[in-house]
Amino acid sequence: MFKRKGWAGIKNGELLRLAETDFDLFITSDQNIRYQQNLAGRKIAVLELSTNDIERIEAAASIIQEAVEKIEPEQFKQLEIP
């Protein structure tokens, strides 16, 4: 997705700004994003996953889907992946 849009290698701040123009939700496993980026006033919702382990993420697909369905615009939410 990022390569197709020409976004490969872009850092979080700029990536969030670009994503806001096309997307409603930004999903990340960067657990420092809320400290490194000013999320106040962002239109895009941010869902922070507790891991970047793809096997755990895939196993938690239903939990993630539920969180995606419930998150509101401009909301930041942390999601613990078992």
A tleap script that builds the chain and sets N, CA, C and O, in Angstrom:
source leaprc.protein.ff14SB
mol = sequence {
  NMET PHE LYS ARG LYS GLY TRP ALA GLY ILE
  LYS ASN GLY GLU LEU LEU ARG LEU ALA GLU
  THR ASP PHE ASP LEU PHE ILE THR SER ASP
  GLN ASN ILE ARG TYR GLN GLN ASN LEU ALA
  GLY ARG LYS ILE ALA VAL LEU GLU LEU SER
  THR ASN ASP ILE GLU ARG ILE GLU ALA ALA
  ALA SER ILE ILE GLN GLU ALA VAL GLU LYS
  ILE GLU PRO GLU GLN PHE LYS GLN LEU GLU
  ILE CPRO
}
set mol.1.N position { 0.825 -1.188 0.000 }
set mol.1.CA position { 0.000 0.000 0.000 }
set mol.1.C position { 0.866 1.247 0.000 }
set mol.1.O position { 0.660 2.140 -0.821 }
set mol.2.N position { 1.851 1.325 0.923 }
set mol.2.CA position { 2.683 2.523 1.014 }
set mol.2.C position { 3.507 2.719 -0.259 }
set mol.2.O position { 3.637 3.840 -0.751 }
set mol.3.N position { 4.060 1.629 -0.790 }
set mol.3.CA position { 4.850 1.735 -2.021 }
set mol.3.C position { 3.986 2.221 -3.172 }
set mol.3.O position { 4.405 3.075 -3.954 }
set mol.4.N position { 2.781 1.679 -3.275 }
set mol.4.CA position { 1.868 2.055 -4.355 }
set mol.4.C position { 1.538 3.549 -4.299 }
set mol.4.O position { 1.386 4.187 -5.340 }
set mol.5.N position { 1.430 4.095 -3.122 }
set mol.5.CA position { 1.108 5.517 -2.959 }
set mol.5.C position { 2.367 6.382 -2.948 }
set mol.5.O position { 2.281 7.609 -2.904 }
set mol.6.N position { 3.536 5.740 -2.987 }
set mol.6.CA position { 4.782 6.495 -2.934 }
set mol.6.C position { 5.155 6.925 -1.533 }
set mol.6.O position { 5.907 7.886 -1.369 }
set mol.7.N position { 4.650 6.239 -0.512 }
set mol.7.CA position { 4.855 6.613 0.882 }
set mol.7.C position { 5.926 5.788 1.587 }
set mol.7.O position { 6.156 5.988 2.779 }
set mol.8.N position { 6.576 4.886 0.902 }
set mol.8.CA position { 7.587 4.034 1.536 }
set mol.8.C position { 8.688 4.911 2.130 }
set mol.8.O position { 9.167 5.839 1.478 }
set mol.9.N position { 9.084 4.618 3.357 }
set mol.9.CA position { 10.167 5.343 4.010 }
set mol.9.C position { 9.768 6.644 4.674 }
set mol.9.O position { 10.612 7.300 5.285 }
set mol.10.N position { 8.518 7.035 4.575 }
set mol.10.CA position { 8.062 8.282 5.202 }
set mol.10.C position { 7.865 8.051 6.699 }
set mol.10.O position { 7.315 7.029 7.109 }
set mol.11.N position { 8.309 8.985 7.493 }
set mol.11.CA position { 8.215 8.884 8.960 }
set mol.11.C position { 6.798 9.173 9.447 }
set mol.11.O position { 5.984 9.736 8.715 }
set mol.12.N position { 6.512 8.780 10.695 }
set mol.12.CA position { 5.153 8.822 11.238 }
set mol.12.C position { 4.436 10.165 11.138 }
set mol.12.O position { 3.268 10.201 10.752 }
set mol.13.N position { 5.092 11.253 11.471 }
set mol.13.CA position { 4.416 12.552 11.436 }
set mol.13.C position { 3.895 12.885 10.053 }
set mol.13.O position { 2.727 13.238 9.890 }
set mol.14.N position { 4.751 12.774 9.069 }
set mol.14.CA position { 4.352 13.038 7.691 }
set mol.14.C position { 3.382 11.971 7.205 }
set mol.14.O position { 2.440 12.271 6.471 }
set mol.15.N position { 3.610 10.732 7.611 }
set mol.15.CA position { 2.729 9.633 7.218 }
set mol.15.C position { 1.309 9.853 7.744 }
set mol.15.O position { 0.340 9.618 7.023 }
set mol.16.N position { 1.183 10.294 8.973 }
set mol.16.CA position { -0.135 10.606 9.531 }
set mol.16.C position { -0.818 11.722 8.745 }
set mol.16.O position { -2.011 11.646 8.452 }
set mol.17.N position { -0.055 12.751 8.409 }
set mol.17.CA position { -0.613 13.862 7.651 }
set mol.17.C position { -1.117 13.403 6.286 }
set mol.17.O position { -2.210 13.778 5.863 }
set mol.18.N position { -0.328 12.601 5.609 }
set mol.18.CA position { -0.729 12.079 4.306 }
set mol.18.C position { -1.926 11.137 4.434 }
set mol.18.O position { -2.858 11.202 3.632 }
set mol.19.N position { -1.899 10.272 5.430 }
set mol.19.CA position { -2.973 9.286 5.617 }
set mol.19.C position { -4.308 9.966 5.876 }
set mol.19.O position { -5.347 9.466 5.444 }
set mol.20.N position { -4.299 11.087 6.566 }
set mol.20.CA position { -5.542 11.803 6.865 }
set mol.20.C position { -6.306 12.211 5.609 }
set mol.20.O position { -7.526 12.366 5.646 }
set mol.21.N position { -5.604 12.380 4.520 }
set mol.21.CA position { -6.278 12.818 3.294 }
set mol.21.C position { -7.047 11.686 2.626 }
set mol.21.O position { -7.979 11.943 1.864 }
set mol.22.N position { -6.672 10.431 2.898 }
set mol.22.CA position { -7.279 9.288 2.212 }
set mol.22.C position { -7.938 8.254 3.128 }
set mol.22.O position { -8.728 7.432 2.665 }
set mol.23.N position { -7.621 8.291 4.414 }
set mol.23.CA position { -8.054 7.227 5.309 }
set mol.23.C position { -8.703 7.783 6.580 }
set mol.23.O position { -8.491 8.937 6.954 }
set mol.24.N position { -9.493 6.937 7.226 }
set mol.24.CA position { -10.141 7.286 8.490 }
set mol.24.C position { -9.388 6.732 9.692 }
set mol.24.O position { -9.584 7.191 10.818 }
set mol.25.N position { -8.520 5.737 9.452 }
set mol.25.CA position { -7.874 5.010 10.546 }
set mol.25.C position { -6.428 4.710 10.204 }
set mol.25.O position { -6.107 4.301 9.088 }
set mol.26.N position { -5.555 4.923 11.194 }
set mol.26.CA position { -4.135 4.593 11.096 }
set mol.26.C position { -3.859 3.525 12.131 }
set mol.26.O position { -4.034 3.765 13.326 }
set mol.27.N position { -3.429 2.343 11.696 }
set mol.27.CA position { -3.104 1.247 12.616 }
set mol.27.C position { -1.592 1.117 12.669 }
set mol.27.O position { -0.927 1.037 11.636 }
set mol.28.N position { -1.056 1.096 13.877 }
set mol.28.CA position { 0.388 1.021 14.063 }
set mol.28.C position { 0.735 0.133 15.245 }
set mol.28.O position { -0.079 -0.071 16.146 }
set mol.29.N position { 1.948 -0.389 15.229 }
set mol.29.CA position { 2.461 -1.103 16.404 }
set mol.29.C position { 3.547 -0.262 17.081 }
set mol.29.O position { 4.212 -0.736 18.002 }
set mol.30.N position { 3.727 0.966 16.634 }
set mol.30.CA position { 4.684 1.895 17.235 }
set mol.30.C position { 4.105 2.397 18.557 }
set mol.30.O position { 3.230 3.262 18.576 }
set mol.31.N position { 4.604 1.844 19.651 }
set mol.31.CA position { 4.049 2.169 20.961 }
set mol.31.C position { 4.550 3.499 21.512 }
set mol.31.O position { 4.216 3.877 22.635 }
set mol.32.N position { 5.337 4.194 20.734 }
set mol.32.CA position { 5.796 5.522 21.136 }
set mol.32.C position { 5.116 6.626 20.342 }
set mol.32.O position { 5.374 7.807 20.577 }
set mol.33.N position { 4.261 6.263 19.415 }
set mol.33.CA position { 3.672 7.272 18.517 }
set mol.33.C position { 2.948 8.373 19.285 }
set mol.33.O position { 3.013 9.539 18.895 }
set mol.34.N position { 2.269 8.025 20.355 }
set mol.34.CA position { 1.526 9.045 21.104 }
set mol.34.C position { 2.461 10.010 21.829 }
set mol.34.O position { 2.055 11.119 22.176 }
set mol.35.N position { 3.720 9.594 22.064 }
set mol.35.CA position { 4.701 10.465 22.709 }
set mol.35.C position { 5.499 11.260 21.670 }
set mol.35.O position { 5.925 12.384 21.935 }
set mol.36.N position { 5.695 10.677 20.505 }
set mol.36.CA position { 6.520 11.296 19.468 }
set mol.36.C position { 5.729 12.226 18.549 }
set mol.36.O position { 6.301 13.126 17.934 }
set mol.37.N position { 4.432 12.013 18.455 }
set mol.37.CA position { 3.599 12.795 17.546 }
set mol.37.C position { 2.491 13.500 18.319 }
set mol.37.O position { 1.942 12.949 19.274 }
set mol.38.N position { 2.173 14.689 17.913 }
set mol.38.CA position { 1.049 15.402 18.504 }
set mol.38.C position { -0.226 14.898 17.809 }
set mol.38.O position { -0.498 15.256 16.663 }
set mol.39.N position { -0.991 14.077 18.505 }
set mol.39.CA position { -2.197 13.496 17.924 }
set mol.39.C position { -3.422 14.388 18.115 }
set mol.39.O position { -4.472 14.139 17.523 }
set mol.40.N position { -3.290 15.419 18.937 }
set mol.40.CA position { -4.409 16.338 19.153 }
set mol.40.C position { -4.751 17.044 17.848 }
set mol.40.O position { -3.869 17.525 17.138 }
set mol.41.N position { -6.021 17.098 17.549 }
set mol.41.CA position { -6.476 17.784 16.359 }
set mol.41.C position { -6.385 16.969 15.080 }
set mol.41.O position { -6.771 17.444 14.012 }
set mol.42.N position { -5.882 15.760 15.179 }
set mol.42.CA position { -5.832 14.880 14.011 }
set mol.42.C position { -7.236 14.396 13.692 }
set mol.42.O position { -7.987 14.031 14.597 }
set mol.43.N position { -7.595 14.390 12.426 }
set mol.43.CA position { -8.897 13.876 12.006 }
set mol.43.C position { -8.915 12.357 11.985 }
set mol.43.O position { -9.962 11.736 12.168 }
set mol.44.N position { -7.765 11.775 11.763 }
set mol.44.CA position { -7.659 10.331 11.621 }
set mol.44.C position { -7.618 9.656 12.994 }
set mol.44.O position { -6.964 10.146 13.915 }
set mol.45.N position { -8.312 8.546 13.119 }
set mol.45.CA position { -8.243 7.738 14.335 }
set mol.45.C position { -6.946 6.934 14.305 }
set mol.45.O position { -6.467 6.558 13.235 }
set mol.46.N position { -6.380 6.673 15.484 }
set mol.46.CA position { -5.138 5.904 15.578 }
set mol.46.C position { -5.375 4.720 16.500 }
set mol.46.O position { -5.783 4.880 17.650 }
set mol.47.N position { -5.113 3.526 15.974 }
set mol.47.CA position { -5.216 2.287 16.742 }
set mol.47.C position { -3.806 1.738 16.915 }
set mol.47.O position { -3.148 1.362 15.945 }
set mol.48.N position { -3.354 1.698 18.161 }
set mol.48.CA position { -2.010 1.224 18.476 }
set mol.48.C position { -2.086 -0.227 18.957 }
set mol.48.O position { -2.716 -0.521 19.973 }
set mol.49.N position { -1.443 -1.120 18.223 }
set mol.49.CA position { -1.386 -2.530 18.610 }
set mol.49.C position { -0.211 -2.738 19.556 }
set mol.49.O position { 0.816 -2.071 19.430 }
set mol.50.N position { -0.360 -3.658 20.499 }
set mol.50.CA position { 0.657 -3.873 21.520 }
set mol.50.C position { 1.847 -4.695 21.027 }
set mol.50.O position { 2.810 -4.891 21.769 }
set mol.51.N position { 1.792 -5.174 19.795 }
set mol.51.CA position { 2.872 -5.991 19.245 }
set mol.51.C position { 2.977 -5.781 17.751 }
set mol.51.O position { 2.030 -5.339 17.101 }
set mol.52.N position { 4.145 -6.106 17.216 }
set mol.52.CA position { 4.295 -6.129 15.764 }
set mol.52.C position { 4.518 -7.562 15.273 }
set mol.52.O position { 4.879 -7.780 14.116 }
set mol.53.N position { 4.302 -8.529 16.154 }
set mol.53.CA position { 4.435 -9.951 15.814 }
set mol.53.C position { 3.270 -10.358 14.918 }
set mol.53.O position { 2.129 -10.434 15.372 }
set mol.54.N position { 3.561 -10.619 13.647 }
set mol.54.CA position { 2.512 -10.875 12.665 }
set mol.54.C position { 1.672 -12.090 13.015 }
set mol.54.O position { 0.471 -12.099 12.742 }
set mol.55.N position { 2.262 -13.108 13.606 }
set mol.55.CA position { 1.487 -14.295 13.988 }
set mol.55.C position { 0.463 -13.962 15.063 }
set mol.55.O position { -0.674 -14.428 15.002 }
set mol.56.N position { 0.857 -13.163 16.041 }
set mol.56.CA position { -0.084 -12.746 17.082 }
set mol.56.C position { -1.164 -11.834 16.515 }
set mol.56.O position { -2.333 -11.931 16.889 }
set mol.57.N position { -0.763 -10.947 15.609 }
set mol.57.CA position { -1.731 -10.042 14.983 }
set mol.57.C position { -2.748 -10.835 14.169 }
set mol.57.O position { -3.950 -10.585 14.268 }
set mol.58.N position { -2.281 -11.779 13.374 }
set mol.58.CA position { -3.198 -12.609 12.583 }
set mol.58.C position { -4.137 -13.410 13.471 }
set mol.58.O position { -5.321 -13.544 13.162 }
set mol.59.N position { -3.616 -13.943 14.574 }
set mol.59.CA position { -4.441 -14.719 15.496 }
set mol.59.C position { -5.493 -13.850 16.182 }
set mol.59.O position { -6.533 -14.352 16.610 }
set mol.60.N position { -5.227 -12.556 16.286 }
set mol.60.CA position { -6.145 -11.624 16.954 }
set mol.60.C position { -7.003 -10.850 15.963 }
set mol.60.O position { -7.541 -9.798 16.308 }
set mol.61.N position { -7.138 -11.344 14.760 }
set mol.61.CA position { -7.862 -10.615 13.710 }
set mol.61.C position { -9.262 -10.204 14.142 }
set mol.61.O position { -9.689 -9.088 13.847 }
set mol.62.N position { -9.980 -11.069 14.827 }
set mol.62.CA position { -11.348 -10.727 15.235 }
set mol.62.C position { -11.353 -9.622 16.295 }
set mol.62.O position { -12.250 -8.778 16.301 }
set mol.63.N position { -10.376 -9.619 17.176 }
set mol.63.CA position { -10.262 -8.574 18.202 }
set mol.63.C position { -9.947 -7.233 17.538 }
set mol.63.O position { -10.509 -6.200 17.902 }
set mol.64.N position { -9.051 -7.266 16.573 }
set mol.64.CA position { -8.676 -6.055 15.852 }
set mol.64.C position { -9.867 -5.530 15.057 }
set mol.64.O position { -10.139 -4.330 15.059 }
set mol.65.N position { -10.576 -6.431 14.376 }
set mol.65.CA position { -11.747 -6.021 13.595 }
set mol.65.C position { -12.787 -5.342 14.481 }
set mol.65.O position { -13.377 -4.333 14.092 }
set mol.66.N position { -13.007 -5.890 15.657 }
set mol.66.CA position { -13.969 -5.296 16.590 }
set mol.66.C position { -13.524 -3.887 17.004 }
set mol.66.O position { -14.339 -2.967 17.075 }
set mol.67.N position { -12.227 -3.729 17.277 }
set mol.67.CA position { -11.700 -2.413 17.655 }
set mol.67.C position { -11.847 -1.422 16.507 }
set mol.67.O position { -12.176 -0.256 16.727 }
set mol.68.N position { -11.606 -1.882 15.288 }
set mol.68.CA position { -11.731 -1.031 14.103 }
set mol.68.C position { -13.174 -0.556 13.947 }
set mol.68.O position { -13.422 0.606 13.626 }
set mol.69.N position { -14.112 -1.454 14.175 }
set mol.69.CA position { -15.532 -1.106 14.035 }
set mol.69.C position { -15.997 -0.111 15.089 }
set mol.69.O position { -16.939 0.646 14.851 }
set mol.70.N position { -15.348 -0.103 16.255 }
set mol.70.CA position { -15.788 0.742 17.367 }
set mol.70.C position { -15.044 2.070 17.490 }
set mol.70.O position { -15.528 2.990 18.150 }
set mol.71.N position { -13.883 2.180 16.869 }
set mol.71.CA position { -13.087 3.405 17.044 }
set mol.71.C position { -13.770 4.583 16.358 }
set mol.71.O position { -14.354 4.443 15.284 }
set mol.72.N position { -13.685 5.729 16.992 }
set mol.72.CA position { -14.307 6.960 16.496 }
set mol.72.C position { -13.268 7.851 15.828 }
set mol.72.O position { -12.081 7.742 16.134 }
set mol.73.N position { -13.685 8.725 14.926 }
set mol.73.CA position { -12.749 9.679 14.327 }
set mol.73.C position { -12.023 10.470 15.417 }
set mol.73.O position { -12.600 10.799 16.453 }
set mol.74.N position { -10.764 10.763 15.165 }
set mol.74.CA position { -9.913 11.544 16.074 }
set mol.74.C position { -9.548 10.804 17.352 }
set mol.74.O position { -8.838 11.361 18.189 }
set mol.75.N position { -10.000 9.585 17.532 }
set mol.75.CA position { -9.741 8.833 18.758 }
set mol.75.C position { -8.402 8.104 18.667 }
set mol.75.O position { -8.015 7.619 17.605 }
set mol.76.N position { -7.702 8.037 19.801 }
set mol.76.CA position { -6.509 7.215 19.944 }
set mol.76.C position { -6.891 6.063 20.853 }
set mol.76.O position { -7.456 6.271 21.927 }
set mol.77.N position { -6.581 4.843 20.421 }
set mol.77.CA position { -6.902 3.674 21.249 }
set mol.77.C position { -5.753 2.695 21.221 }
set mol.77.O position { -5.187 2.402 20.167 }
set mol.78.N position { -5.415 2.189 22.404 }
set mol.78.CA position { -4.417 1.128 22.516 }
set mol.78.C position { -5.166 -0.210 22.557 }
set mol.78.O position { -6.211 -0.330 23.197 }
set mol.79.N position { -4.611 -1.211 21.862 }
set mol.79.CA position { -5.239 -2.519 21.823 }
set mol.79.C position { -4.217 -3.575 22.218 }
set mol.79.O position { -3.210 -3.766 21.537 }
set mol.80.N position { -4.486 -4.257 23.320 }
set mol.80.CA position { -3.620 -5.333 23.800 }
set mol.80.C position { -3.874 -6.581 22.964 }
set mol.80.O position { -5.000 -7.078 22.913 }
set mol.81.N position { -2.846 -7.082 22.319 }
set mol.81.CA position { -2.931 -8.296 21.508 }
set mol.81.C position { -2.420 -9.458 22.358 }
set mol.81.O position { -1.280 -9.433 22.820 }
set mol.82.N position { -3.252 -10.467 22.565 }
set mol.82.CA position { -2.814 -11.605 23.404 }
set mol.82.C position { -1.660 -12.377 22.769 }
set mol.82.O position { -1.181 -13.354 23.344 }
savepdb mol mol.pdb
quit
